[in-house]
Amino acid sequence: MEVHFVGCGDAFGSGGRFNTCFHVTGETANFLIDCGASSLVALKRADVVLNDIRVILITHFHADHFGGIPPFMLDAQFFSRRTAPLTVAGPPSLKDWFVKAMETAFPGSSKTKPKFDLELMELNEKETVRIDGLAVTPWLVRHGPAGGPFFAYRIEVEDRIIAYTGDTEWTDALIEAGREADLFVAEAYFRDKKAPLNLDLASLEEHLPEIRPKRLVLTHMSEDMLRQQADVPYECAGDGLRIVI
């Protein structure tokens, strides 16, 4: 199974990186985790076959994680000419946020009926659901008062477990979400600075003995964290990184 970090940047273009968008493919699996505002550009630059993607999992509704949905949808309708079904899954209020995002980006677009079957699936905390062969368990995390609810995900796919923190300050929910995952993708916005809303590496390190991931990859790093990346004793994502798990 391959995880392709199509984009791993923050909301502010730190390091010139694309917004968050991870493309996971396996024997049958083909899905995205998040689809930030710049993701359609990044996906096309990487020559990803858009119509092969069957599921998009959204962690929350900030633009750097959700803002790529409107252009993805219109491209599917008018340029990629998608006919295959697509499921977009995310936190409660996904359906309302979908309409708001479409209307903000392209007024009137939410009223256009897709030429493919589109399912908007709202997920509940700690409730495992099966989506196109994936077993997806959301965990509620903390990333501020607006733009949520905010989810971390634990995804059982084929014979692997992929976990992702999403954007969050430290919360013990990350222990259960990431425990012994084959791949744990974790935000590391700061190295040591403990700030509200986002995760610092020092807090994550304190709990790694409890999480015990088989492989850890850091993502969503600020300019300050990127400057210290060479001194970090963990694998760090970069745009275009492909790993096999």
N, C-alpha and C positions, 0 to 999 in steps of 0.2 A: 504494500500500500504506500502511495506517495502523498506527501503533504507539501504543497507548493505555496510558499509565502508570496502571493502575487503582490500584496502590499502589507507593510508591517509598521507604518508610521503613525504618528499621533495626529491630532486635529490641526496642527499648526505647521505642517510641512517640515518638521525637524529633520535635518540631514537630507532634505530633498526627497523624502520617501513618500510613496503612495499611501493612501489611507488603508485601514485594515481590511484585508480580504484574503482568506486562506482557501485554497482549492484542494479538495481531498478526492483522490481517485483510487479505486481498488479493482478487484475482479469485476464487480458490478456497481460499486458505489461511485457516485459522481455528484459532489455537493460543494457548496460554499459555506464558510463561516464568516458572516458579516459581508457587507457590500458598501464600503464607504464611498464618499462623493467622487473620488477619482478612480474608482474600481473598474469602470467600463474601459477607460483608457488603458489601465494596467493589464486587464484581461486580454484586450486586443493586441497590445504590444507583445504579450507572451504567447500569442497565437492559440489561446484557449478556444475550443469549440463551444460556443455559448449554448447552442441548442442541446448539447449533451448533458448540461447541468440540470439536475432534476429537483434539487432541494436547495434552498437558501435559508440558513439559520441565522437569525438576527439576535444579537445580545441586548441591544437597546437602541434608542431612536435618535441619538446624536448623529450629526451629519457625517462624521468621519467613520461611522459604522453602518449607517442606514441611507445616507444621501445618494448612493449610487443606484438605488432601486428604481427611481423614475426613469433615468436614461436606459437602464437595463431593460425595463418593461417596454419602452417605446422602440428600442432597437429590436427586441424580440417580435414586436408587432409589425414593424414596417421595413426592417432591413435584414435581420436574420431570418425573418418569416417563419417563426417557430410554429410548430404544430404539436409538439410533444407536451404533455402536462407538466406543470411546474407547481411546486409547493413552496410558499414562503412561510416560515414558522418563526414565532417570536413571543415576547411577553404579552400579557393581557393589554388590550388597547391597540394591538397591531392593526386591526382593521381601520380604526379611526386615524391612526398615524399614517397608514398607507394612503388614504384619501387626502389628508393634509399635505403629505409630501408630494404627491402627484400634482395637486392643484397649485402648490407653491412653485414647483419647478416648471410645470407646463399646464397653465390654466385650461380647464376643460378636459384634460386627459383622463381623469378618473371616470368619466362617463363613457369612454370608448370601450366597448366590449372586446376583450382579447379574442384572437382567432385560435387560441389554445385554452385548455382547461387550466384555470388558475385557482389554487386553493390558498386562502389566507388562514393559517392555523394558529390560534392563540393557545399558548402553553401555560401550565400551572406549575408553581414551585414544587419540586420534589416528586412530581408525577411523571413517571416514565411513559413515553409514548413511542409507538413505532411509526416511522415515516420512511417509506421506500427502503425498507430493510435496515434502517438505523434504529437503535434504541436510544432515545434522547432523554436525558434527565436534566432539567434546569435547576439551578440553585440560586436563590436570591442573594444578591450582593449589594454593596453600598457605593453609589457614585453620584450622590447629590439628590436634590429635591425635585428636579425636572428632567424630562427626557427618558424616564423609565416607565415601568419597573426595569431593573437591571439584572441581567442573568449571567452567571457562569454556566458552562455546559460540560456535562460528562456524556460522551457519545460512544456507544458500543457499535462498532462497525466491522462486519465480517468477524475476524478473530482478534481484533485490536480494540483498545480503549484510548480515545483521545479526549483530553480535558483542556478547557480554556477558561481562564479567569474572567474574560471580558475586562472592562474598566472598573476598578473598585479600590477602595482603601482596604486594609486588611480586615478580613472577617473569617471566623472559624468555618464558615460554609465552604471555603476553599479547600479545607482539609478533606472533607468528604467528596467534593467534586473531583479532586485530583488524586485521591489515594491510589497508589500503585498503578497509575495509568501508564500505558506504553509510551505515550507522549503527553507531557504537560506543558502547554503554552501559557506563559505567565507574563502579565504586564510587569514591567520594571521601569516605571516612569522616572523615579529618582534612585540614587544609590543608597543614601543614608537619610535624606531629608524626609521626615514624617509629616506629610501634608494631607489635609482632608481630600477625599474623593479619589485619589490615585494611589497605586501600590508602589512602595519603595522596596528595593532589593533586600535591605537589611531585615525588614519585617518578614519577607518571604523566607529568607535563610533561617530565621529562628524556628520556622515550622517545617522545614524540609524533612527533618527526621520523622515527623508524624505523617507527612504526605508520601514520602518514599517513591517518587516517580521513577520510572525506568529511564526516562530521558526527559530533560528539561530544556526548553528553549525560551529565551527571554524576548519580549517584543514591546512595541508601543513605548519607545524610549524617548525622553526629552533630549534637547541639545546638551544639557548638562550630563546626562547619563551617557550619551553617545561619545562625549569627550573622554569618558572614563572606561569605555568599552574594552580597550586593550588590557586593562587590569582586572577585568571581571572573569572569574574562574568558571564561567558557564557558557554554554553555547548561546549565541545571540543571533536573532533573525536579521536578515537583510532582504530587501526586495529581490525577488527571483530565487531565493534559497529553496532548494528541493531536497527533502529528506525522505528516506525510505524507512518505514517502521514495520 
